[in-house]
Amino acid sequence: MKNVRIGVIGVGHLGNLHTKLFNTITNCILGGVYDSDVEKAEKVAGEHGTKFFTSLDELLDDVDAVSVVATTSAHYDLVKKSLEAGKHVFVEKPITSKIDEAEKLVEIAAKKKLILQVGHIERFNPALLSLEKYNLDPKFIQTDRLAQFNPRGTDVAVVLDLMIHDIDIILSLIKSPVQNISASGVAVVSNNIDIANARLEFENGAVANVTASRISQKKMRKMRMFQRDTYISLDFITGSSEVYRLVKPEQLTGSNFISFGEMGVGDKKKMVVYEQPELKEVNALQYELQLFVDSCFHGKPPVVSGTDGLRALRIAEKIIGKINESLEKVL
């Protein structure tokens, strides 16, 4: 296949970054940008040495694939039109704001044999990538994703704006259906839920406790995982991870660890060792966009598919439903 010619739809803050990065990606040609704000599109196109289009149809006629970086409420119409025009699509998370819309997009992409990748960028965070060599089978996960207030994103609940990142990661780690969900949350500074907590219980006994807020004074994006004989801590802001393992003395090999003595009683006593996995020097957004281009170029399935995005959206919607139920009881 020839180089993939890509257009960017929506050139706000994040769309501007997409436009910039597509100029750095292999097997890719930046074909141009489109935004309903023509002046903004013209400005961004000038900054990155590409064309701007005054209509979406004109852009679609000139490219092989698109990156949709518009507001969530506009995702469905833009992605549907792009897929129906026969274009591969990268769409920022969440895939849509409604489950039936996401189902339709997944159906169209499958029918037309097109790539549909969802921008769950934390899958490509160096902290998570550093754990590739470990056998991950978490039984308990705690996540805290706290952000300072930013009007951008308040068109949807914080569950769809922030928590969905962690929902996607959790679903990729725990290979079992969700059995039960309980949740609470409130709207504080917008018309949608601004802070939320959810507990996900899985059929295999695993549990995830997930918190998200967009009204915090300090940023925090941390995940802690517990599994048999292992505790793992990830910091998505610094892109770092730490691993504490319980091992038998005879299992200690190499020198890439620090010993913290023993833990346990009787024949359960083991050594506590600390490891800091080697971090990958990677720009998460550039990496996920490169993988999208690779999928289009080689015709292989995307790392985060439309089905993955739909699965995360279904859980997010159930969480929002549980929160709304709890609020109705209070009222």
C-alpha positions as CSV (number, residue, x, y, z in Angstrom):
1,M,0.0,0.0,0.0
2,K,1.1,3.6,-0.7
3,N,1.6,6.0,2.2
4,V,-1.6,6.7,4.1
5,R,-3.0,10.1,3.4
6,I,-4.7,11.4,6.5
7,G,-6.9,14.4,7.3
8,V,-7.7,15.8,10.7
9,I,-11.3,16.8,11.6
10,G,-11.4,19.3,14.4
11,V,-8.4,21.4,15.1
12,G,-8.8,22.6,18.7
13,H,-6.0,22.1,21.2
14,L,-5.8,18.3,20.7
15,G,-6.6,18.4,17.0
16,N,-3.7,20.8,16.6
17,L,-1.4,18.3,18.2
18,H,-2.7,15.5,15.9
19,T,-1.9,17.7,12.9
20,K,1.6,18.4,14.2
21,L,2.4,14.8,14.9
22,F,1.1,13.3,11.6
23,N,3.9,15.3,10.0
24,T,6.4,13.2,12.0
25,I,4.9,9.7,11.4
26,T,6.3,7.2,9.0
27,N,4.1,5.8,6.1
28,C,1.9,8.9,6.5
29,I,1.1,12.0,4.5
30,L,-0.8,14.8,6.2
31,G,-3.5,15.6,3.6
32,G,-5.1,18.6,5.3
33,V,-7.5,19.7,8.1
34,Y,-11.2,20.6,8.4
35,D,-13.0,22.5,11.2
36,S,-16.4,24.2,11.2
37,D,-14.4,27.3,12.3
38,V,-12.8,28.0,8.9
39,E,-10.5,30.7,10.3
40,K,-9.1,28.2,12.9
41,A,-8.6,25.6,10.2
42,E,-6.8,28.0,8.0
43,K,-4.5,29.1,10.9
44,V,-3.6,25.5,11.9
45,A,-3.0,24.5,8.3
46,G,-0.6,27.4,7.8
47,E,1.3,26.5,11.0
48,H,1.9,22.9,9.8
49,G,2.3,23.4,6.1
50,T,-0.9,21.6,4.9
51,K,-4.2,22.4,3.3
52,F,-7.4,23.4,4.9
53,F,-10.8,22.4,3.6
54,T,-14.0,24.4,3.8
55,S,-16.2,21.4,3.7
56,L,-16.0,17.9,5.2
57,D,-16.9,16.3,1.8
58,E,-13.9,17.9,0.1
59,L,-11.5,16.6,2.8
60,L,-13.0,13.1,2.6
61,D,-12.5,13.1,-1.2
62,D,-8.8,13.8,-0.8
63,V,-7.7,11.4,2.0
64,D,-7.5,7.6,2.8
65,A,-8.1,8.1,6.6
66,V,-9.1,10.7,9.1
67,S,-8.5,11.5,12.7
68,V,-11.7,12.8,14.4
69,V,-10.8,15.2,17.3
70,A,-14.1,17.1,17.7
71,T,-16.4,17.3,20.8
72,T,-17.8,14.0,21.9
73,S,-21.4,15.0,20.9
74,A,-20.1,15.4,17.3
75,H,-18.3,12.0,17.1
76,Y,-21.1,9.9,15.8
77,D,-22.0,12.1,12.7
78,L,-18.4,12.7,11.8
79,V,-17.2,9.1,12.2
80,K,-20.3,7.7,10.4
81,K,-19.9,10.0,7.4
82,S,-16.2,9.2,7.2
83,L,-16.7,5.4,7.4
84,E,-19.5,5.5,4.9
85,A,-17.1,7.4,2.6
86,G,-14.8,4.4,2.9
87,K,-12.2,6.0,5.1
88,H,-10.3,4.5,8.0
89,V,-11.0,6.4,11.2
90,F,-9.1,7.3,14.4
91,V,-11.6,8.9,16.9
92,E,-10.6,10.4,20.3
93,K,-12.3,8.8,23.3
94,P,-15.0,8.2,24.1
95,I,-16.0,6.7,20.8
96,T,-19.5,8.4,21.2
97,S,-21.7,9.5,24.0
98,K,-24.4,6.9,23.3
99,I,-24.1,3.1,23.1
100,D,-26.5,2.7,20.1
101,E,-24.4,5.1,18.2
102,A,-21.1,3.3,19.0
103,E,-22.7,0.0,18.1
104,K,-23.7,1.4,14.7
105,L,-20.1,2.7,14.0
106,V,-18.6,-0.6,14.9
107,E,-21.1,-2.3,12.6
108,I,-20.3,0.0,9.7
109,A,-16.5,-0.4,10.1
110,A,-16.8,-4.2,10.2
111,K,-19.1,-4.3,7.2
112,K,-16.8,-2.1,5.1
113,K,-13.6,-3.8,6.5
114,L,-12.3,-0.4,7.7
115,I,-10.0,0.4,10.6
116,L,-11.8,2.1,13.5
117,Q,-9.4,2.9,16.4
118,V,-10.4,4.7,19.6
119,G,-8.0,7.1,21.3
120,H,-7.6,5.6,24.7
121,I,-4.2,7.2,25.0
122,E,-3.3,5.8,28.5
123,R,-2.9,2.3,26.9
124,F,0.4,3.8,25.5
125,N,1.6,5.6,28.6
126,P,5.2,4.6,29.4
127,A,4.1,3.5,32.9
128,L,1.9,0.8,31.5
129,L,4.2,-0.1,28.6
130,S,7.0,-0.8,31.1
131,L,5.0,-3.8,32.4
132,E,4.9,-5.7,29.2
133,K,7.3,-8.4,30.5
134,Y,5.2,-9.1,33.6
135,N,2.3,-11.6,33.8
136,L,-0.5,-9.2,34.9
137,D,-3.5,-10.9,36.6
138,P,-4.8,-8.3,39.0
139,K,-7.4,-9.2,41.7
140,F,-7.8,-5.7,43.1
141,I,-7.2,-2.4,41.3
142,Q,-7.4,1.1,42.8
143,T,-7.4,4.2,40.5
144,D,-7.4,7.9,41.2
145,R,-7.7,10.3,38.2
146,L,-8.0,13.9,39.5
147,A,-7.7,17.0,37.4
148,Q,-8.0,20.7,37.9
149,F,-11.1,22.3,36.4
150,N,-11.1,22.9,32.6
151,P,-14.3,23.9,30.8
152,R,-13.1,21.7,27.9
153,G,-14.8,18.3,28.3
154,T,-17.7,19.4,30.5
155,D,-20.2,18.6,27.7
156,V,-20.1,15.1,29.2
157,A,-19.9,13.6,32.7
158,V,-16.5,13.1,34.2
159,V,-17.1,9.4,33.8
160,L,-16.9,9.8,30.0
161,D,-14.3,12.6,30.2
162,L,-11.7,11.1,32.6
163,M,-12.8,7.9,34.2
164,I,-13.2,6.1,30.9
165,H,-9.4,6.0,30.6
166,D,-9.1,3.8,33.6
167,I,-12.2,1.8,32.7
168,D,-10.6,0.9,29.4
169,I,-7.3,-0.1,31.0
170,I,-9.1,-2.2,33.7
171,L,-11.1,-4.0,31.1
172,S,-8.0,-4.8,29.1
173,L,-6.3,-6.2,32.3
174,I,-9.1,-8.2,33.9
175,K,-10.2,-10.9,31.4
176,S,-13.6,-11.5,32.9
177,P,-17.1,-10.0,32.5
178,V,-18.3,-7.3,34.9
179,Q,-20.8,-8.8,37.3
180,N,-21.8,-5.9,39.5
181,I,-21.4,-2.1,39.6
182,S,-22.1,0.4,42.4
183,A,-21.3,4.1,42.0
184,S,-21.9,7.6,43.4
185,G,-21.1,11.1,42.2
186,V,-22.3,14.7,42.0
187,A,-22.3,17.7,39.7
188,V,-20.6,20.6,41.3
189,V,-19.4,23.2,38.8
190,S,-21.1,22.1,35.6
191,N,-24.4,20.6,34.5
192,N,-22.9,17.1,34.4
193,I,-21.3,14.8,37.0
194,D,-17.9,16.4,38.0
195,I,-16.7,13.8,40.6
196,A,-17.5,10.1,40.7
197,N,-16.5,6.9,42.3
198,A,-17.4,3.4,41.1
199,R,-16.8,-0.2,42.3
200,L,-16.6,-2.8,39.6
201,E,-16.9,-6.5,40.6
202,F,-16.0,-9.1,38.1
203,E,-17.2,-12.7,37.7
204,N,-13.7,-14.1,38.5
205,G,-13.7,-12.3,41.9
206,A,-11.5,-9.3,40.9
207,V,-12.6,-5.9,42.1
208,A,-11.7,-2.4,40.8
209,N,-12.4,0.8,42.8
210,V,-12.3,3.8,40.4
211,T,-12.3,7.5,41.3
212,A,-12.3,10.5,38.9
213,S,-12.7,14.2,39.6
214,R,-12.2,17.4,37.5
215,I,-12.5,19.8,40.4
216,S,-9.3,19.0,42.3
217,Q,-6.6,21.4,43.3
218,K,-3.9,19.0,42.3
219,K,-3.5,16.6,39.4
220,M,-3.2,12.9,40.1
221,R,-3.4,9.9,37.7
222,K,-2.4,6.8,39.7
223,M,-3.2,3.1,39.5
224,R,-2.4,0.5,42.1
225,M,-2.8,-3.2,41.3
226,F,-2.6,-6.2,43.6
227,Q,-2.3,-9.8,42.5
228,R,-0.9,-13.0,43.9
229,D,2.5,-12.1,45.4
230,T,2.8,-8.8,43.6
231,Y,1.9,-5.1,44.1
232,I,2.3,-2.7,41.2
233,S,2.1,1.1,41.4
234,L,1.7,3.3,38.2
235,D,1.9,7.0,37.9
236,F,0.5,8.1,34.6
237,I,1.7,11.7,35.0
238,T,5.4,10.8,35.5
239,G,5.1,7.7,33.3
240,S,6.8,5.6,35.9
241,S,6.0,2.3,37.6
242,E,7.1,0.3,40.7
243,V,6.8,-3.4,41.4
244,Y,7.0,-5.1,44.7
245,R,7.1,-8.9,44.6
246,L,7.2,-11.8,47.1
247,V,9.6,-14.4,46.1
248,K,11.4,-17.4,47.6
249,P,15.1,-16.8,48.2
250,E,16.1,-19.4,45.6
251,Q,14.1,-17.5,43.0
252,L,16.2,-14.4,43.3
253,T,18.2,-13.9,40.1
254,G,20.0,-11.0,38.6
255,S,20.7,-7.7,40.3
256,N,17.9,-5.5,39.1
257,F,16.1,-5.4,42.5
258,I,16.3,-4.2,46.1
259,S,15.4,-6.5,48.9
260,F,13.2,-5.3,51.8
261,G,13.5,-8.3,54.0
262,E,10.8,-11.0,54.6
263,M,7.1,-11.1,54.8
264,G,4.6,-13.8,55.8
265,V,4.5,-16.6,58.4
266,G,5.7,-20.2,58.4
267,D,6.1,-21.8,55.0
268,K,4.4,-18.8,53.5
269,K,7.4,-16.5,54.4
270,K,9.0,-14.9,51.3
271,M,11.4,-12.2,50.4
272,V,10.1,-8.7,49.5
273,V,11.9,-7.4,46.4
274,Y,11.5,-4.0,44.7
275,E,11.9,-3.4,41.0
276,Q,11.6,-0.3,38.9
277,P,10.8,-1.4,35.4
278,E,12.8,0.2,32.6
279,L,10.7,2.9,31.0
280,K,10.2,3.4,27.3
281,E,11.0,6.8,25.9
282,V,7.8,7.3,24.0
283,N,5.4,10.1,23.2
284,A,2.1,8.3,23.9
285,L,0.0,10.4,21.5
286,Q,2.6,10.0,18.7
287,Y,2.9,6.3,19.4
288,E,-0.9,5.6,19.2
289,L,-1.2,7.7,16.0
290,Q,1.7,5.8,14.5
291,L,0.0,2.5,15.4
292,F,-3.2,3.7,13.7
293,V,-1.2,4.5,10.5
294,D,0.5,1.1,10.8
295,S,-2.9,-0.6,11.0
296,C,-4.1,1.3,7.9
297,F,-0.8,0.6,6.0
298,H,-0.6,-3.1,6.8
299,G,-4.3,-3.8,7.0
300,K,-4.0,-5.2,10.6
301,P,-6.5,-4.8,13.5
302,P,-6.0,-1.7,15.6
303,V,-4.5,-2.0,19.2
304,V,-7.6,-0.3,20.6
305,S,-10.5,-1.2,18.4
306,G,-14.0,0.3,18.1
307,T,-15.2,-2.8,20.0
308,D,-12.8,-1.9,22.9
309,G,-14.2,1.6,22.8
310,L,-17.8,0.3,22.9
311,R,-17.0,-2.0,25.8
312,A,-15.6,0.8,27.9
313,L,-18.6,3.0,26.9
314,R,-21.1,0.4,28.1
315,I,-19.5,0.2,31.5
316,A,-19.2,4.0,31.7
317,E,-22.9,4.4,30.9
318,K,-23.8,1.8,33.5
319,I,-21.8,3.8,36.1
320,I,-23.6,7.0,35.1
321,G,-26.9,5.2,35.4
322,K,-26.0,4.0,38.9
323,I,-25.0,7.5,39.9
324,N,-28.3,9.0,38.6
325,E,-30.2,6.3,40.5
326,S,-28.5,7.3,43.8
327,L,-29.1,11.0,43.1
328,E,-32.8,10.3,42.5
329,K,-33.1,8.5,45.8
330,V,-31.7,11.5,47.6
331,L,-34.1,13.9,45.8
